[in-house]
């Protein structure tokens, strides 16, 4: 695996309280290159010497002896967000501990996970969004039964119907599989797909609003407008609550 194929991975010399990386490590062809930033030095270990100088501790840590300073050992700790685990399996393959490249690829794919409670909450919110809006519609009618503006009455009546109609099936056709990939399996690709599908769904709803807003009239009666046309008062909360959490996916996947 060349340097272009394997990005440099930061490491730390302490397991906890990590702030700035102590250095970077990567595999360049048959050489393991370890750069210590604080000392501005690099240590290179050839594949043929790996068993002598490198010891794998667990899936986020290795212990190595410096070839240039026999008897001097250092334990390197890698990030726990999956990047370090990728490197561990790459080092195992490079050392010959796992000679199956296909097996390594499967392990890397399996470990392509993110660690973010916020992203999982965002996915859960997007999956529950139609029914969350149904709950908001019920609250509006309970709290303001006599004082709702016509637009809010339009919103309330529409979202009493939508979650129980086939129109919500479109929402789940788009979001169910990538949403579950985020919630259950924490897949990074799920973050990307959910963001792009959120953007696509937003564009579709906006396009329908400009070209065929009367489509919603088959499900609800559009009240006379005071602030916005009925279509936009029905769909705007959906679009806002859909896209705002989607931008958090960008933050999480850029960490990986």
TIZASE-826982 format. One record per atom (N, C-alpha, C): residue number from 1; atom name; x, y, z. Coordinates in pm, whole numbers, plus 32768, in hexadecimal, padded with zeros to 4 digits. Example, Ala and Ser with C-alpha at 12.3 -4.5 7.8 and 13.67 -1.06 7.14 Angstrom:
% TIZASE-826982
i at xx yy zz
1 N 8527 7DC7 830C
1 CA 84CE 7E3E 830C
1 C 8528 7EB6 830C
2 N 8505 7F1F 82C4
2 CA 8557 7F96 82CA
2 C 850A 8003 8313
***
This chain:
% TIZASE-826982
i at xx yy zz
1 N 8055 7F89 8000
1 CA 8000 8000 8000
1 C 8058 807B 8000
2 N 8049 80D5 7F9F
2 CA 809C 814A 7F94
2 C 8065 81BB 7FE7
3 N 80B4 8225 7FF1
3 CA 8089 8298 8040
3 C 800C 82D7 8006
4 N 8000 82D3 7F80
4 CA 7F89 830A 7F42
4 C 7F0E 82B9 7F64
5 N 7F21 8238 7F7F
5 CA 7EB1 81E1 7FA0
5 C 7E8E 81E6 8034
6 N 7EEE 8203 8088
6 CA 7ED9 8203 8117
6 C 7EFE 828C 814E
7 N 7E9D 82DD 8176
7 CA 7EB7 8361 81AB
7 C 7F01 8357 8230
8 N 7F4C 83BF 824E
8 CA 7F91 83C2 82CE
8 C 7F2D 83C5 8340
9 N 7F46 8376 83A4
9 CA 7EED 836C 8418
9 C 7F33 83A9 8490
10 N 7EF3 8404 84D8
10 CA 7F33 843E 854E
10 C 7F3B 83D8 85BF
11 N 7FA1 83E5 8614
11 CA 7FA9 8390 868A
11 C 7FCC 83E5 8703
12 N 7FB6 83AB 8779
12 CA 7FD1 83EF 87F6
12 C 8026 8392 884D
13 N 8074 83CD 88A5
13 CA 80C9 837F 88FE
13 C 8086 8365 8984
14 N 800E 839E 8997
14 CA 7FBD 8382 8A0E
14 C 7F34 8354 89E1
15 N 7EF6 82FD 8A2F
15 CA 7E76 82C4 8A06
15 C 7E05 8327 8A19
16 N 7E07 8376 8A84
16 CA 7D9C 83D4 8AA1
16 C 7DD5 8461 8AAB
17 N 7D7B 84C2 8AA9
17 CA 7DA6 854C 8AAE
17 C 7DEF 8577 8A31
18 N 7DC8 853A 89C1
18 CA 7E0A 8558 8942
18 C 7DDD 85E0 890F
19 N 7E3C 8632 88EB
19 CA 7E1C 86B4 88B0
19 C 7E5D 86BF 8827
20 N 7EDA 86E5 8823
20 CA 7F21 86EA 87A4
20 C 7F65 8664 8789
21 N 7F64 8635 870C
21 CA 7FA7 85B6 86EC
21 C 803C 85BC 870C
22 N 8070 854A 8738
22 CA 8100 8540 8752
22 C 814D 8524 86D1
23 N 8105 84FC 8669
23 CA 8145 84E0 85EA
23 C 80E3 849F 858A
24 N 8118 846D 851C
24 CA 80C6 8431 84B3
24 C 8109 83B0 8483
25 N 80B7 8353 8453
25 CA 80EA 82D1 8428
25 C 80A4 82A8 83A7
26 N 80EC 826A 834F
26 CA 80B0 8235 82D5
26 C 810A 81C7 829D
27 N 80D4 817B 8240
27 CA 8120 8112 81FD
27 C 8141 8140 8170
28 N 81C1 8142 8152
28 CA 81EE 816A 80CD
28 C 8232 80F1 808C
29 N 81E7 80AB 8037
29 CA 8215 802E 7FFA
29 C 8239 7FC9 8068
30 N 82B7 7FA7 8076
30 CA 82E0 7F42 80D9
30 C 831C 7F7F 8156
31 N 8301 7FFF 816C
31 CA 833E 8044 81DE
31 C 82D2 8086 8233
32 N 82D9 806F 82B6
32 CA 8282 80B3 8315
32 C 82CA 8132 8341
33 N 828D 81A5 8325
33 CA 82CC 8227 8340
33 C 8286 8266 83B8
34 N 82D3 8281 8421
34 CA 829E 82BF 849B
34 C 82E6 8343 84AF
35 N 829A 83B0 84AD
35 CA 82D3 8436 84BB
35 C 82AA 846F 8542
36 N 830D 8492 8594
36 CA 82F4 84D1 8616
36 C 8300 8568 8604
37 N 828E 85AF 8613
37 CA 828E 863E 85F8
37 C 82DD 868C 8660
38 N 82D6 8660 86DF
38 CA 8319 86AE 8749
38 C 83B1 86A8 873B
39 N 83E4 8638 8705
39 CA 8475 8629 86F5
39 C 84A2 8642 8665
40 N 8440 8654 860C
40 CA 845D 866C 857F
40 C 84B5 85FE 8545
41 N 8494 8581 8568
41 CA 84E0 850E 8536
41 C 8480 84A7 84FD
42 N 84B3 8455 84A3
42 CA 8464 83EA 8467
42 C 84AB 8365 847E
43 N 845A 82FF 849C
43 CA 848D 8278 84AE
43 C 8452 8222 843F
44 N 84A7 81D5 83FB
44 CA 847A 8180 838D
44 C 8498 80EE 83AE
45 N 8430 809D 83A5
45 CA 843E 800E 83C2
45 C 8418 7FC0 8345
46 N 8475 7F70 8314
46 CA 845A 7F22 829C
46 C 8402 7EAA 82BD
47 N 83BD 7E7C 8256
47 CA 8363 7E0A 8267
47 C 83AD 7D90 829B
48 N 8425 7D7C 826D
48 CA 8472 7D06 8297
48 C 8497 7D0A 832B
49 N 8497 7D82 8367
49 CA 84BA 7D92 83F4
49 C 843F 7DA8 844D
50 N 83C8 7DA0 8412
50 CA 8350 7DC6 845B
50 C 833B 7D72 84D8
51 N 834B 7CEF 84CD
51 CA 8332 7C98 8540
51 C 8391 7CB4 85B3
52 N 8405 7CED 8595
52 CA 8468 7D0A 85FC
52 C 844A 7D8E 8644
53 N 8414 7DEF 85F9
53 CA 8408 7E75 8630
53 C 8377 7EA0 864C
54 N 8315 7E58 8618
54 CA 828A 7E84 8626
54 C 8238 7E1A 866E
55 N 81EB 7E45 86D1
55 CA 8190 7DED 871B
55 C 8107 7E2D 8720
56 N 80A2 7DE7 86F1
56 CA 8019 7E1C 86F2
56 C 7FDB 7DFE 877B
57 N 7FAE 7E67 87C0
57 CA 7F75 7E58 8846
57 C 7EDF 7E3C 883E
58 N 7E96 7E93 87F9
58 CA 7E06 7E80 87E5
58 C 7DDF 7EC8 8765
59 N 7D5D 7EE1 8752
59 CA 7D32 7F1A 86D1
59 C 7D46 7FB1 86C8
60 N 7D82 7FF1 872E
60 CA 7DA1 807F 8725
60 C 7E2C 80A0 875A
61 N 7E82 803B 8769
61 CA 7F04 8056 87A5
61 C 7F6C 7FF0 8775
62 N 7FE6 8020 8761
62 CA 8057 7FC8 8744
62 C 80CD 7FF1 879C
63 N 812A 7F95 87AB
63 CA 81A5 7FB0 87F5
63 C 8218 7F95 8795
64 N 8275 7FF3 878C
64 CA 82E4 7FE0 872D
64 C 8368 8006 876E
65 N 83CF 7FC4 873E
65 CA 8459 7FE1 8768
65 C 849D 802F 86F9
66 N 84E6 8093 871D
66 CA 852C 80E3 86B9
66 C 85A8 809A 8687
67 N 85AF 807D 8605
67 CA 8626 8037 85D0
67 C 86A6 8086 85E7
68 N 8699 810C 85E9
68 CA 8711 815E 85FC
68 C 873A 8169 868E
69 N 86E2 813E 86EA
69 CA 8700 8141 8779
69 C 86D0 80BF 87B8
70 N 871C 8052 87AA
70 CA 86F1 7FD1 87DF
70 C 86D2 7FDA 8875
71 N 8662 7F9A 889A
71 CA 8638 7F9A 8925
71 C 85DC 800C 8949
72 N 85CB 806E 88EF
72 CA 8571 80DF 8907
72 C 84EA 80C0 88C7
73 N 8486 80AB 891B
73 CA 8401 8087 88ED
73 C 83A1 80FC 8900
74 N 833E 8105 88AA
74 CA 82D5 816A 88B8
74 C 824F 812A 8895
75 N 81EA 814B 88E2
75 CA 8163 811C 88C2
75 C 8116 818D 8881
76 N 80E0 8172 880D
76 CA 8096 81D6 87C0
76 C 8001 81BA 87CB
77 N 7FB5 8221 87E9
77 CA 7F23 8215 87F3
77 C 7EE5 8261 877E
78 N 7E85 8220 873C
78 CA 7E46 825A 86C6
78 C 7DB9 828B 86E7
79 N 7D80 82E2 8693
79 CA 7CF6 8310 86AA
79 C 7C95 829B 86B1
80 N 7C2B 82AB 86FF
80 CA 7BCA 823E 8710
80 C 7B56 824A 86AF
81 N 7B5E 82A6 864F
81 CA 7AEE 82BC 85F4
81 C 7AF0 8261 857A
82 N 7B41 81F9 857C
82 CA 7B47 819C 850C
82 C 7BC5 81AC 84BB
83 N 7BFB 8224 84B4
83 CA 7C73 823C 8464
83 C 7CE7 81E8 8497
84 N 7CF8 81E3 851D
84 CA 7D63 8193 8555
84 C 7D51 80FF 853D
85 N 7CD3 80D1 8543
85 CA 7CB8 8043 852B
85 C 7CD7 801D 849B
86 N 7CBD 8079 843D
86 CA 7CE1 805E 83B2
86 C 7D77 8045 83A8
87 N 7DC3 809C 83ED
87 CA 7E54 8090 83E7
87 C 7E83 800D 8425
88 N 7E47 7FE4 8495
88 CA 7E6F 7F67 84D7
88 C 7E60 7EF1 8477
89 N 7DEE 7EEA 8431
89 CA 7DDA 7E7B 83D4
89 C 7E39 7E85 835C
90 N 7E58 7EFF 8335
90 CA 7EB9 7F0F 82C8
90 C 7F43 7EDF 82F3
91 N 7F69 7F00 8371
91 CA 7FEB 7ED4 83A4
91 C 7FEE 7E3B 83B0
92 N 7F7E 7E01 83DD
92 CA 7F78 7D6E 83E6
92 C 7F8D 7D2F 835D
93 N 7F4B 7D67 82FA
93 CA 7F5B 7D33 8272
93 C 7FEA 7D46 8241
94 N 8022 7DBC 825B
94 CA 80AB 7DDB 8231
94 C 8111 7D7E 8273
95 N 80F8 7D5B 82F2
95 CA 8153 7D02 833B
95 C 8142 7C70 8311
96 N 80D2 7C52 82CB
96 CA 80B9 7BC8 82A5
96 C 8066 7B7D 830A
97 N 8031 7BC7 836F
97 CA 7FDB 7B87 83D3
97 C 7F57 7B5E 8397
98 N 7F30 7BA3 832E
98 CA 7EB7 7B7F 82E3
98 C 7ED8 7B8D 8250
99 N 7EEF 7B1F 820F
99 CA 7F1D 7B22 8184
99 C 7EAE 7B38 8120
100 N 7E33 7B37 814D
100 CA 7DC3 7B44 80F2
100 C 7D9D 7BD6 80E1
101 N 7DB9 7C11 806E
101 CA 7D94 7C9A 8055
101 C 7CFD 7CAC 8055
102 N 7CB6 7C47 8026
102 CA 7C25 7C4F 8024
102 C 7BEE 7C55 80B3
103 N 7C2A 7C07 810B
103 CA 7C00 7C09 8198
103 C 7C18 7C90 81D6
104 N 7C8A 7CCC 81B8
104 CA 7CA9 7D50 81EC
104 C 7C44 7DB6 81BA
105 N 7C22 7DAF 813A
105 CA 7BC1 7E0C 8101
105 C 7B3B 7DFF 8147
106 N 7B12 7D83 8165
106 CA 7A93 7D70 81AB
106 C 7A98 7DAB 8237
107 N 7B0A 7D98 827A
107 CA 7B17 7DCF 8301
107 C 7B13 7E67 82FF
108 N 7B58 7EA3 829D
108 CA 7B57 7F34 8293
108 C 7ACB 7F69 8277
109 N 7A82 7F24 8220
109 CA 79F9 7F4E 8203
109 C 79A0 7F40 827D
110 N 79B5 7ED3 82C9
110 CA 7963 7EBD 8340
110 C 797C 7F27 83AA
111 N 79FA 7F53 83B0
111 CA 7A1D 7FB5 8416
111 C 7A0B 8046 83E8
112 N 79D3 8058 836F
112 CA 79BD 80DF 833D
112 C 7947 811E 8385
113 N 795A 8139 8403
113 CA 78EE 816C 8458
113 C 7913 81F4 848F
114 N 78AE 823F 84B4
114 CA 78C4 82BE 84F7
114 C 789A 82B0 8588
115 N 78C8 830B 85DA
115 CA 78A2 830F 8666
115 C 7864 8397 8681
116 N 77E0 83A1 8675
116 CA 779C 8421 868C
116 C 770C 8408 86B5
117 N 76EF 8427 8731
117 CA 7665 841C 8761
117 C 760D 8482 871A
118 N 7646 84F9 8700
118 CA 75F9 8562 86BE
118 C 75C7 8539 8634
119 N 761D 84F5 85E6
119 CA 75F4 84CA 8560
119 C 7586 8462 8569
120 N 758F 840A 85CA
120 CA 7527 83A4 85D9
120 C 74A3 83E3 8606
121 N 74AB 8448 865B
121 CA 7431 848F 8683
121 C 73F4 84D8 860B
122 N 7449 8511 85B6
122 CA 7417 8556 853E
122 C 73D0 84F4 84E2
123 N 7408 847C 84D2
123 CA 73C8 8417 847D
123 C 7343 83EA 84B9
124 N 7340 83D7 853C
124 CA 72C3 83B1 857E
124 C 7259 841D 856C
125 N 7282 849A 8579
125 CA 7224 850A 8567
125 C 71EE 850C 84D8
126 N 7245 84F9 8475
126 CA 7216 84FD 83EB
126 C 71B6 8489 83CE
127 N 71D1 8414 8406
127 CA 7177 83A3 83F0
127 C 70EF 83BC 8433
128 N 70F1 83FE 84A4
128 CA 7073 8416 84EE
128 C 702F 8497 84C6
129 N 7069 84E2 8469
129 CA 7039 8569 844A
129 C 6FA4 8571 8427
130 N 6F6E 851C 83CE
130 CA 6EDE 8529 83B0
130 C 6E87 851C 842D
131 N 6EAE 84C5 8486
131 CA 6E5D 84AF 84FE
131 C 6E79 8519 8568
132 N 6EEF 8555 8563
132 CA 6F0B 85C8 85BA
132 C 6EB4 863E 8591
133 N 6EA5 8652 850E
133 CA 6E4E 86BE 84DF
133 C 6DBB 86A1 84FE
134 N 6D96 8622 84FC
134 CA 6D0F 85FD 8527
134 C 6CF9 8625 85B8
135 N 6D5E 860B 860D
135 CA 6D54 8633 8699
135 C 6D49 86C9 86A9
136 N 6D96 8714 8659
136 CA 6D8E 87A7 865F
136 C 6D03 87D6 8635
137 N 6CCB 8797 85CF
137 CA 6C44 87BB 85A2
137 C 6BDE 87A5 8610
138 N 6BE8 8735 8656
138 CA 6B8C 871B 86C6
138 C 6B9D 8784 8733
139 N 6C18 87A9 8752
139 CA 6C30 880C 87BB
139 C 6BF6 8894 8796
140 N 6C05 88BA 8715
140 CA 6BCD 893A 86EA
140 C 6B36 893F 8700
141 N 6AF1 88D2 86E0
141 CA 6A60 88D1 86F0
141 C 6A36 88CC 8782
142 N 6A87 888A 87D3
142 CA 6A66 8881 8862
142 C 6A7F 8906 88A8
143 N 6AF1 8946 8888
143 CA 6B17 89C0 88CE
143 C 6AD1 8A3D 8898
144 N 6AB7 8A3F 8816
144 CA 6A7C 8AB7 87D9
144 C 6A02 8A91 8784
145 N 699B 8A58 87C0
145 CA 692B 8A25 8770
145 C 68DA 8A92 8729
146 N 68D9 8B0C 8760
146 CA 6883 8B74 8728
146 C 68D1 8BE5 86E6
147 N 6954 8BEA 86FC
147 CA 69A1 8C61 86D2
147 C 6A04 8C46 8662
148 N 6A03 8BD0 8628
148 CA 6A63 8BB0 85BE
148 C 6A47 8C02 8541
149 N 6AB1 8C3A 8506
149 CA 6AA4 8C7A 8484
149 C 6A7F 8C11 841B
150 N 6A45 8C3C 83AC
150 CA 6A20 8BDB 8344
150 C 6A94 8B83 8317
151 N 6B0F 8BBE 830C
151 CA 6B81 8B6F 82E2
151 C 6BA1 8AFF 8344
152 N 6B98 8B1D 83C6
152 CA 6BB4 8AB8 842A
152 C 6B46 8A4C 842A
153 N 6ACD 8A75 840C
153 CA 6A62 8A12 83FD
153 C 6A7E 89B7 8386
154 N 6AB2 89F4 831A
154 CA 6AD6 89A5 82A4
154 C 6B45 8941 82C7
155 N 6BAC 8972 830C
155 CA 6C19 891B 8335
155 C 6BE6 88AA 838D
156 N 6B93 88CC 83EF
156 CA 6B62 8868 844E
156 C 6B0D 87FF 8409
157 N 6AB2 882A 83B6
157 CA 6A5A 87C9 8373
157 C 6AA9 876F 8314
158 N 6B0C 87AA 82CE
158 CA 6B5C 875B 8270
158 C 6BAE 86F1 82B9
159 N 6BED 8718 8329
159 CA 6C45 86B9 836E
159 C 6BF9 865B 83CA
160 N 6B76 866E 83D4
160 CA 6B22 8605 840D
160 C 6B0D 8593 83A9
161 N 6B18 85B5 8328
161 CA 6AFA 8554 82BF
161 C 6B78 8511 8287
162 N 6BE0 8563 826E
162 CA 6C56 8531 8228
162 C 6C95 84B6 8268
163 N 6CAE 84B5 82EC
163 CA 6CF4 8440 8325
163 C 6CA5 83BE 8319
164 N 6C23 83C8 82FF
164 CA 6BD0 8350 82F2
164 C 6BAD 8333 8261
165 N 6BED 8379 8205
165 CA 6BD0 8368 8176
165 C 6C49 832F 812D
166 N 6C35 82FD 80B3
166 CA 6CA6 82C5 8067
166 C 6D14 832A 8048
167 N 6CF9 83AB 8057
167 CA 6D5F 840F 8036
167 C 6DDC 8400 808D
168 N 6DCA 83CF 8108
168 CA 6E3C 83BB 8162
168 C 6E95 8349 8134
169 N 6E5E 82EF 80E3
169 CA 6EAF 8281 80AE
169 C 6F27 82B6 805F
170 N 6F15 8327 801B
170 CA 6F83 8362 7FCF
170 C 6FF5 8388 802E
171 N 6FD1 83C1 809F
171 CA 7035 83E6 8104
171 C 7087 836D 812E
172 N 7045 82FE 814A
172 CA 708C 8288 817B
172 C 70D3 823A 810C
173 N 70A2 8243 8091
173 CA 70EB 8207 8021
173 C 7174 824A 8014
174 N 7177 82CC 802A
174 CA 71F5 8315 8022
174 C 7250 82F8 8099
175 N 721A 82FB 8112
175 CA 726E 8307 8189
175 C 727B 828A 81DF
176 N 722B 8225 81CA
176 CA 722A 81B6 822A
176 C 72AF 816A 822C
177 N 72E1 8141 81B8
177 CA 735B 80EF 81B5
177 C 73D6 813C 81E6
178 N 73F3 81B3 81AD
178 CA 7468 81FC 81E3
178 C 7454 8227 8274
179 N 73D7 8243 829B
179 CA 73BD 8267 8326
179 C 73DE 81F6 8386
180 N 73B7 817C 8362
180 CA 73D8 8108 83B5
180 C 746F 80EC 83B3
181 N 74AF 8107 8340
181 CA 7541 80F5 8338
181 C 7588 8151 839A
182 N 754F 81C7 83B2
182 CA 7589 8224 8413
182 C 7567 81FA 84A1
183 N 74E7 81DE 84B9
183 CA 74BA 81C2 8541
183 C 74F4 8141 8579
184 N 74F5 80D8 852A
184 CA 751A 8053 855C
184 C 75AD 8033 8541
185 N 75DA 804E 84C5
185 CA 7660 8022 849D
185 C 76C8 8092 849D
186 N 769C 8110 84AD
186 CA 76F6 8184 84B4
186 C 7751 818D 843A
187 N 7718 8179 83C5
187 CA 7766 817B 8349
187 C 777B 820B 831A
188 N 77F8 822A 82F3
188 CA 7816 82AF 82C0
188 C 77CD 82C7 823C
189 N 77C2 8260 81E9
189 CA 777C 8273 8169
189 C 76EA 8297 8180
190 N 76AF 826B 81EF
190 CA 7626 8291 820F
190 C 7619 8326 8224
191 N 767F 8364 8260
191 CA 767D 83F5 8275
191 C 7679 843E 81F0
192 N 76CD 8412 8193
192 CA 76D1 8454 8110
192 C 764D 8445 80C7
193 N 7619 83CB 80C7
193 CA 759C 83B2 807E
193 C 7529 83FF 80BB
194 N 7520 8401 8141
194 CA 74B4 8449 8183
194 C 74BA 84DF 8165
195 N 7533 8517 8160
195 CA 753D 85A5 8140
195 C 750E 85C1 80B2
196 N 7541 8573 8053
196 CA 751C 858C 7FC7
196 C 7488 8570 7FAE
197 N 7451 850A 7FF0
197 CA 73C2 84EF 7FDF
197 C 736D 855C 801F
198 N 739A 8593 808E
198 CA 7353 8603 80CC
198 C 7350 867A 806E
199 N 73C3 8694 802F
199 CA 73C9 8701 7FCF
199 C 7371 86E4 7F56
200 N 7372 8668 7F26
200 CA 731F 8643 7EB4
200 C 728B 8650 7ED5
201 N 7261 8620 7F4B
201 CA 71D6 862A 7F72
201 C 71AA 86BC 7F7D
202 N 7202 8710 7FB1
202 CA 71E3 879F 7FBB
202 C 71CE 87DB 7F31
203 N 7225 87BA 7ED2
203 CA 7218 87EE 7E4B
203 C 7197 87BE 7E08
204 N 7172 8740 7E22
204 CA 70F6 870B 7DE8
204 C 707D 8755 7E1E
205 N 7078 8769 7EA2
205 CA 7006 87AD 7EDF
205 C 6FFC 883E 7EAE
206 N 7070 8880 7EA3
206 CA 7070 890A 7E71
206 C 7043 890E 7DE0
207 N 7073 88B0 7D8E
207 CA 704C 88AE 7D00
207 C 6FB6 8897 7CF1
208 N 6F7E 883C 7D41
208 CA 6EED 8825 7D3C
208 C 6EA2 88A2 7D65
209 N 6ED8 88EB 7DC7
209 CA 6E96 8966 7DF3
209 C 6E8D 89CE 7D87
210 N 6EF2 89D4 7D30
210 CA 6EF1 8A37 7CC6
210 C 6E9E 8A0A 7C4D
211 N 6E9C 8987 7C35
211 CA 6E5D 8957 7BBA
211 C 6DD1 891C 7BD1
212 N 6DBC 88D7 7C40
212 CA 6D3A 8895 7C55
212 C 6D0F 889C 7CE8
213 N 6D00 8914 7D20
213 CA 6CDA 891D 7DAE
213 C 6C4E 88E7 7DCA
214 N 6BFD 88DA 7D62
214 CA 6B74 88AA 7D74
214 C 6B6E 8815 7D99
215 N 6BE0 87CE 7D90
215 CA 6BE0 8740 7DB2
215 C 6BB3 8728 7E42
216 N 6BD1 8785 7E9C
216 CA 6BAB 8772 7F28
216 C 6B16 8789 7F3F
217 N 6AD4 87C9 7EE1
217 CA 6A46 87E4 7EF3
217 C 69F4 8763 7EF2
218 N 6A2B 86F7 7EBF
218 CA 69E2 8677 7EC0
218 C 69DF 863A 7F4C
219 N 6A35 866A 7FA4
219 CA 6A3A 8633 802B
219 C 6A04 8690 8095
220 N 6A05 870F 807B
220 CA 69D6 876E 80E1
220 C 699F 87EB 809E
221 N 694D 882F 80E3
221 CA 6914 88AB 80B1
221 C 6972 891E 80D2
222 N 699C 8966 806C
222 CA 69F6 89D6 807F
222 C 69A6 8A51 80AA
223 N 69C5 8A84 811F
223 CA 6981 8AFA 8151
223 C 69B1 8B77 8105
224 N 6960 8BE2 8104
224 CA 698F 8C60 80C9
224 C 6A0F 8C8D 810E
225 N 6A6F 8CBD 80C0
225 CA 6AF1 8CDB 80FC
225 C 6AF6 8D69 8131
226 N 6B42 8D78 819C
226 CA 6B5C 8DFC 81D4
226 C 6BF2 8E1A 81CB
227 N 6C44 8DB7 81EB
227 CA 6CD5 8DCA 81ED
227 C 6D16 8D87 8175
228 N 6D00 8D07 8164
228 CA 6D3A 8CBA 80F8
228 C 6CCD 8C66 80B6
229 N 6CE0 8C41 8037
229 CA 6C83 8BE1 7FF9
229 C 6C7F 8B60 8049
230 N 6C0E 8B1B 8044
230 CA 6BF9 8AA4 8095
230 C 6C63 8A39 8081
231 N 6C8F 8A24 8005
231 CA 6CF2 89BC 7FEA
231 C 6D70 89D1 803D
232 N 6D9E 8A4F 8040
232 CA 6E1C 8A6A 8085
232 C 6E0B 8A65 811C
233 N 6D96 8A88 814D
233 CA 6D83 8A7E 81DE
233 C 6D7C 89ED 820A
234 N 6D50 8995 81B0
234 CA 6D4D 8906 81D0
234 C 6DD8 88C9 81CB
235 N 6E27 88EE 8165
235 CA 6EA6 88AA 814C
235 C 6F20 88ED 818C
236 N 6F16 8970 81A9
236 CA 6F8B 89B5 81DD
236 C 6FBF 8979 8260
237 N 6F6B 8959 82C2
237 CA 6FA0 8919 833C
237 C 6FE6 8894 831E
238 N 6FAE 8849 82C1
238 CA 6FED 87CA 829B
238 C 7078 87E1 8262
239 N 7085 8844 8208
239 CA 7105 885F 81C8
239 C 716D 888F 822D
240 N 7143 88E8 8288
240 CA 719F 891E 82EC
240 C 71CF 88B1 834A
241 N 7170 8863 8380
241 CA 7194 87FB 83E0
241 C 71DD 8786 839E
242 N 71D2 877C 831A
242 CA 721A 8714 82D1
242 C 72AB 873C 82B7
243 N 72C1 87B9 828C
243 CA 7346 87E2 8260
243 C 73A2 880C 82D2
244 N 736D 8847 833B
244 CA 73C5 8876 83A6
244 C 7419 8805 83E3
245 N 73DD 8794 840A
245 CA 7432 8729 843F
245 C 748A 86E9 83D5
246 N 7462 86F2 8356
246 CA 74B2 86B5 82EB
246 C 753C 86F5 82E1
247 N 7546 8775 8300
247 CA 75C9 87B6 82F7
247 C 762A 8781 8360
248 N 75F6 8748 83CB
248 CA 764E 870E 8430
248 C 7698 8694 83FA
249 N 765A 864F 8398
249 CA 769D 85DE 835A
249 C 7720 860A 8318
250 N 771F 8682 82DD
250 CA 7799 86B5 829E
250 C 780B 86BF 8305
251 N 77E9 86F3 837B
251 CA 784D 8704 83E3
251 C 7889 867E 840B
252 N 7832 861A 841A
252 CA 7860 8598 844C
252 C 78B4 8550 83E3
253 N 7884 854B 8366
253 CA 78D1 84FD 8305
253 C 7955 8540 82DF
254 N 795F 85C5 82EF
254 CA 79DD 8607 82D1
254 C 7A48 85E6 8339
255 N 7A1D 85B5 83AE
255 CA 7A7D 8587 8412
255 C 7ABE 8503 83E8
256 N 7A81 84BE 8389
256 CA 7AB2 843C 8360
256 C 7AF4 8443 82D7
***
